[in-house]
């Protein structure tokens, strides 16, 4: 499943969901790299 995270103040990364961490952040995988950040929330239309 693809997920998008925010790293820092304005950098977003999209990749395959790896796992959820205890502090609310998630890990995603892009190729061989794993990134950690806060998930982007969905906005109501």
C-alpha positions, 0 to 999 in steps of 0.5 A: 500500500502506498503511503505519503509522509512528511519529513521536516517542514516541507519535504514529502516522500511517497512509498510502500508502507513498512511499519507504524512506530510507537510515537505515531510516525511510520516507515516507508520503503522507496527502493532500498531506502527506508524513510521515517516521518509523520503520515499525511492526513486525508482532507475531506472534499 
